[in-house]
Amino acid sequence: MKIQHTIKYIALGVALGFGTAQADDKPVVGLIMKSLANEFFQNMLEGAEAHAEERGDYELKAVGMQNETDFESQINAVENFITQGVDAIVVAPADSRAMVRPLKKAAAAGITVINFDVALDADAKKQQDFELAFVGPDNRGGAKMAGDALAKALGEGGKVVIVEGNPGADNATERRLGFEDSIAEYKLELLDSRTAHWETEEANSVFSTMLTAHPEIQGVMAANDSMAVGVVKALEAAGRDDILVVGFDNINAVGPMIADGRMLATVDQFGTAMAANAIDQALEVVAGGAPLEGWVKTPIELVTQ
């Protein structure tokens, strides 16, 4: 019920808890996530809320998007947080280039900015003369973990397709590259690669088209589990149980699919703890600690049956 309430407010374009920036002199952290229709970010929000309650020494204001391509909501959220004068903004960008300028504006206003989950584009940061650390996983390495598991199951010459995330997101690019690393190393044959913008229903449609065009597909590399779920639904509708699927995120929905073999593997990036970790990093800086630098890596782990 909490998540349904959250999504209702996001759809109206209202950030959760927006209002007075300071409460009881506690630092205020603005958390900007991607689509709360995605189970991964629902889990992230729940983890962040539990973290705020457990620590009790800061105020959390969280906002998400209506869908995976609604990055304008993130830009507006940054502007709102600047106006409120929050102490820190912790953001998982939907678009790695579009978010650079508004986040630079926030930093210039004296707000501690932490980029987590999805890295900002390096060239865009350079163009804006804006240095900002990244707190997050090795998306390329994680995708290669899943890709390697698929490659080993198929063997040399296996015929595969990639279902990609948002073209403007760094993690989508990195995961595609990770899958391509596996394809090259294990000499797989890539038949097709298309975006489904992280969305389940779009992945269902996109993969159905792929399957019609390439009935010889043997394996699918989905850049997140939401899209992997859409792929599995398409396979079930087509009566195909001979195609292996891997994903990324380890959301609850894919647990039964891995257990019964409808999916071969996924990659856990511990989403429930990811925002909480980034918030901890932000609060350390707000309290007078040194600004973060470079890449602060967070853990990943291959999950199989």
C-alpha positions in Angstrom: 0.0 0.0 0.0 2.9 2.3 0.7 4.3 1.9 -2.8 0.8 2.5 -4.4 0.5 5.7 -2.4 4.0 6.7 -3.5 3.3 6.1 -7.2 0.1 8.1 -7.0 2.1 11.1 -5.8 4.9 10.7 -8.3 2.3 10.6 -11.1 1.1 13.9 -9.9 4.6 15.3 -10.1 4.8 15.9 -6.4 7.9 14.9 -4.5 7.3 12.9 -1.4 7.5 15.0 1.7 8.2 18.3 -0.1 7.6 21.3 2.1 9.8 23.0 4.6 13.4 22.0 3.9 14.5 21.8 7.5 13.0 19.9 10.4 14.3 20.1 14.0 17.7 21.2 12.6 18.3 17.8 11.1 20.0 17.8 7.7 17.6 17.2 4.8 18.4 14.7 2.0 16.6 14.8 -1.3 16.6 11.4 -2.9 15.9 11.3 -6.7 15.2 7.8 -8.1 14.0 6.5 -11.4 10.7 4.8 -12.1 8.8 3.7 -9.0 6.8 1.3 -11.3 10.0 -0.7 -11.4 10.3 -3.1 -8.5 14.0 -2.4 -8.1 13.3 1.2 -7.2 10.3 0.3 -5.1 12.8 -1.8 -3.0 15.3 1.0 -3.0 12.7 3.5 -1.7 11.7 1.0 1.1 15.3 0.6 2.0 15.9 4.3 2.1 12.8 4.9 4.3 13.9 2.2 6.7 17.4 3.7 6.8 16.0 7.2 7.6 13.9 5.7 10.4 16.7 3.7 11.8 19.2 6.5 11.8 16.7 9.1 12.9 19.2 12.0 12.4 18.1 13.3 9.0 15.0 14.1 7.1 14.4 12.2 3.9 12.5 13.6 0.9 12.1 11.2 -2.0 10.9 11.5 -5.5 10.7 9.2 -8.5 9.5 9.2 -12.1 6.3 8.2 -13.8 8.2 5.8 -16.1 11.7 5.1 -17.2 11.9 7.8 -19.8 10.4 10.7 -17.7 13.7 12.3 -16.9 12.1 15.8 -16.9 10.6 14.9 -13.5 14.2 14.4 -12.2 15.2 17.8 -13.5 12.2 19.4 -11.9 13.0 17.6 -8.6 16.5 19.1 -8.6 15.1 22.6 -9.1 12.6 22.0 -6.3 15.2 20.7 -3.9 17.4 23.8 -4.7 14.5 26.1 -3.9 13.9 24.3 -0.6 17.6 24.5 0.3 18.1 20.9 1.1 21.5 19.9 2.5 22.1 17.0 0.0 20.8 15.6 -3.2 21.3 11.9 -3.8 20.4 11.0 -7.4 20.2 8.0 -9.7 20.0 9.7 -13.1 17.6 8.5 -15.8 19.6 10.4 -18.4 23.4 10.6 -17.8 23.8 13.7 -19.9 20.7 15.7 -19.2 21.2 15.7 -15.5 24.7 17.2 -15.5 23.6 20.8 -15.8 20.9 20.9 -13.1 23.2 19.0 -10.7 26.0 21.4 -11.3 23.5 24.2 -10.4 22.7 22.4 -7.2 26.3 22.0 -6.3 26.9 25.7 -7.0 24.1 26.5 -4.5 26.1 24.8 -1.8 24.2 21.5 -1.8 26.2 18.2 -1.4 25.4 16.1 -4.5 26.0 12.4 -4.6 25.6 10.5 -8.0 24.7 6.8 -7.4 23.5 3.8 -9.3 23.9 5.3 -12.8 27.0 7.4 -13.5 26.8 10.8 -15.1 28.3 11.0 -18.6 32.0 11.8 -18.3 32.1 14.0 -21.5 29.1 16.0 -20.3 30.8 16.6 -17.0 33.9 17.7 -18.7 32.0 20.1 -20.9 30.3 21.6 -17.9 33.6 21.6 -15.9 31.9 19.6 -13.2 33.7 17.0 -11.2 31.4 14.6 -9.3 32.2 11.1 -7.8 30.1 8.1 -8.6 28.8 5.6 -6.0 27.7 2.5 -7.7 28.3 -1.0 -9.1 30.4 -2.1 -12.0 27.6 -2.4 -14.5 29.8 -3.7 -17.3 31.4 -6.3 -15.1 28.0 -7.4 -13.7 26.5 -7.8 -17.2 29.5 -9.8 -18.2 28.9 -12.1 -15.2 25.4 -12.8 -16.5 26.6 -12.9 -20.1 29.3 -15.4 -19.2 26.8 -17.7 -17.5 24.6 -17.7 -20.6 27.6 -18.2 -22.9 28.9 -21.2 -20.9 25.4 -22.8 -21.0 25.0 -22.2 -24.8 28.6 -23.0 -25.9 30.5 -21.4 -28.9 28.3 -20.3 -31.7 25.2 -19.8 -29.5 22.7 -17.4 -31.0 21.7 -14.5 -28.8 19.9 -11.1 -28.7 20.3 -8.2 -26.3 17.4 -6.2 -24.8 18.9 -2.9 -23.9 18.0 -0.2 -21.4 17.6 3.6 -22.0 20.0 4.8 -24.7 20.8 7.9 -22.6 21.7 6.1 -19.4 25.3 5.2 -18.6 24.3 1.9 -17.0 22.4 0.8 -20.1 25.5 1.5 -22.2 27.8 -0.3 -19.7 25.6 -3.4 -19.5 25.3 -3.6 -23.3 29.1 -3.5 -23.4 29.4 -6.2 -20.8 27.1 -8.5 -22.7 29.1 -7.8 -25.9 32.3 -8.7 -24.0 30.8 -12.1 -23.2 29.7 -12.5 -26.8 33.2 -11.7 -28.1 35.0 -13.9 -25.5 32.8 -17.0 -26.0 32.3 -16.5 -29.7 28.5 -16.2 -29.6 26.5 -14.9 -32.5 24.6 -11.7 -31.9 21.4 -11.7 -34.0 19.8 -8.4 -32.8 20.1 -5.7 -30.1 17.2 -3.3 -29.3 16.1 -1.0 -26.5 13.0 -1.6 -24.4 13.7 1.4 -22.1 13.9 -0.8 -19.0 10.1 -1.5 -19.2 8.4 -4.9 -18.9 5.6 -4.5 -21.5 7.9 -2.8 -24.0 10.4 -5.7 -23.6 7.5 -8.1 -24.2 6.7 -6.4 -27.4 10.2 -5.8 -28.6 11.3 -9.4 -27.9 8.2 -10.8 -29.5 9.2 -9.0 -32.7 12.8 -10.3 -32.3 11.5 -13.9 -31.9 9.4 -13.6 -35.0 12.4 -12.3 -37.0 14.9 -14.8 -35.5 13.1 -18.0 -34.4 16.6 -19.6 -34.0 17.4 -17.5 -30.9 18.9 -19.6 -28.1 19.6 -16.9 -25.5 18.5 -13.5 -24.3 20.6 -10.9 -22.5 18.2 -8.5 -20.8 19.8 -5.4 -19.2 17.4 -5.4 -16.3 15.0 -7.9 -14.7 11.9 -5.9 -15.5 12.7 -6.4 -19.1 13.7 -10.1 -18.5 10.2 -10.6 -17.0 8.7 -9.2 -20.3 10.9 -11.6 -22.3 9.8 -14.6 -20.2 6.1 -13.7 -20.7 6.7 -13.5 -24.5 8.4 -16.9 -24.4 5.5 -18.4 -22.5 3.0 -16.9 -24.9 5.0 -18.4 -27.8 5.2 -21.8 -26.2 9.0 -21.6 -26.2 10.9 -23.2 -23.3 14.1 -23.8 -25.1 15.5 -20.2 -24.8 17.7 -19.2 -21.9 17.3 -15.7 -20.3 19.6 -13.7 -18.1 18.8 -10.4 -16.4 20.2 -7.8 -14.0 18.9 -6.5 -10.6 17.7 -9.6 -8.7 14.2 -8.2 -8.0 11.8 -10.5 -6.1 9.8 -11.2 -9.3 12.6 -13.2 -10.9 13.3 -15.5 -7.9 10.7 -18.0 -8.9 11.7 -17.8 -12.5 15.3 -18.7 -11.7 14.2 -21.4 -9.3 12.1 -23.2 -12.0 14.5 -22.5 -14.9 12.5 -19.9 -16.8 15.6 -17.6 -16.2 19.2 -18.8 -16.0 20.7 -16.0 -14.0 20.6 -12.4 -12.8 23.0 -10.0 -11.0 22.2 -8.7 -7.6 23.4 -5.2 -7.0 21.7 -5.0 -3.6 19.3 -2.2 -4.5 17.6 -2.1 -1.1 20.9 -0.9 0.5 22.2 1.2 -2.5 20.4 4.5 -1.7 21.0 4.1 2.0 24.7 3.7 1.4 24.8 6.8 -0.9 22.8 8.8 1.8 25.4 7.8 4.4 28.1 9.1 2.1 26.2 12.4 1.6 25.7 12.9 5.3 29.4 12.4 6.0 30.2 15.2 3.6 27.4 17.4 5.0 28.9 16.9 8.5 32.3 18.2 7.3 33.9 15.2 5.8 36.0 15.3 2.6 34.1 15.3 -0.7 34.0 12.0 -2.5 36.3 11.4 -5.4 36.4 9.0 -8.3 34.4 5.8 -8.2 33.2 4.3 -4.9 32.3 0.8 -6.0 29.3 -1.1 -4.5 29.0 -4.9 -4.6 27.5 -7.1 -7.2 26.9 -10.9 -7.2 25.8 -13.4 -9.8 22.6 -15.3 -8.8 21.7 -18.6 -10.4 19.6 -21.6 -9.5 
